[in-house]
């Protein structure tokens, strides 16, 4: 079967249906096409379907019994023209849709400027995740992220766009977290920096020092605040910078065994929280590790100090010199 231009659109030269798309060219077709180019034409009977389908052989207007070769560039242009026209129609549709959003965007921006105050609340994992992912993709120069725990792979902490400085801050526990460590190593491989502390403050994302995202209502499972007030964002940047200076760099090749200094800091953090009266579960949440890990460390600490009770352990830690002066409050 042929289309209106005389191109073959049905079977191959052996009568079977053509395999692949319009870019498939059979071996016999290459040979037959060369012959047609040399001679100027070729009999229509037995012409390979791949040549007809790709528009490389077409019948002349005065002799339907033969086929003449078409220059590859011309045939290619004819094949891709419908695709390009379709893409242009889609681009036109996309521009039209974007145009309809212009007045809505203006209303939204003006209303927020007049009424929202210093922060905008976001609710629901889908809304928060999409907002953070969009903010990271739009980042132009600098991205700062803080994650206290080892849960999940957040979209806000994927490797930043090329050319953006990404600094990621985590708790020391992430150094032995098998699910999170490869993810952090990818950030480093992409040019980012990762550091860890004994424990860090709650979730924080700062984009280009212009907008910050922090957790919202603690009573809600999925709640966050988008902050654009310059003074507050500047304060959060200073908080991040202070923690960053005190943090230890994560070296991907160091393996899953934490450095002695990191291990000591973690032990001191657990001791400090024990003295403050925190439970194992609360300590685990603060340090971003499991309750089982904390319980094991508490048990070893208790044995080393000869403690027989939780209350006695707190007293022994406070009086043993294990914690330096000024380092006894969480």
PEFENWO-V574444 format. One record per backbone hydrogen bond with DSSP energy under -1.0 kcal/mol. NH is the residue of the N-H (numbers start at 1). CO is the residue of the C=O. If there is no record, write none. Layout:
NH;CO
NH;CO
This chain:
3;7
6;3
9;1
12;16
15;12
24;21
30;26
31;27
32;28
33;29
34;30
35;31
36;32
37;33
38;34
39;35
40;36
42;67
44;65
47;44
52;48
53;49
54;50
55;52
56;51
57;51
58;68
66;63
67;42
68;58
70;56
75;71
76;72
77;73
78;74
79;75
80;76
81;77
84;80
85;81
86;82
87;83
88;84
89;85
90;86
91;87
92;88
93;89
94;90
95;91
96;92
97;93
98;94
99;95
100;96
105;101
106;102
107;103
108;104
109;105
110;106
111;107
112;108
113;109
114;110
115;111
116;112
120;226
122;224
124;222
128;124
129;125
130;126
131;127
132;128
133;129
134;130
135;131
136;132
137;133
138;134
139;136
143;165
144;206
145;167
146;204
147;169
157;154
158;155
164;161
165;141
167;143
168;193
169;145
170;195
172;197
174;171
175;172
176;173
177;174
181;177
184;180
185;181
186;182
187;183
188;184
189;185
190;186
191;188
192;187
193;166
195;168
196;248
197;170
204;146
205;213
206;144
207;211
208;142
210;207
211;207
212;227
213;205
214;225
216;223
220;217
224;122
225;214
226;120
227;212
233;229
234;230
235;231
236;232
237;233
238;234
239;235
240;236
241;237
242;238
243;239
244;240
245;241
246;242
248;196
250;194
254;251
263;259
264;260
265;261
266;262
267;263
268;264
269;265
270;266
271;267
272;268
273;269
274;270
275;271
276;272
277;274
278;273
283;279
284;280
285;281
286;282
287;283
288;284
289;284
294;290
295;291
296;292
297;293
298;294
299;295
300;296
301;297
302;298
303;299
304;300
305;301
307;302
313;309
314;310
315;311
316;312
317;313
318;314
319;315
320;316
327;324
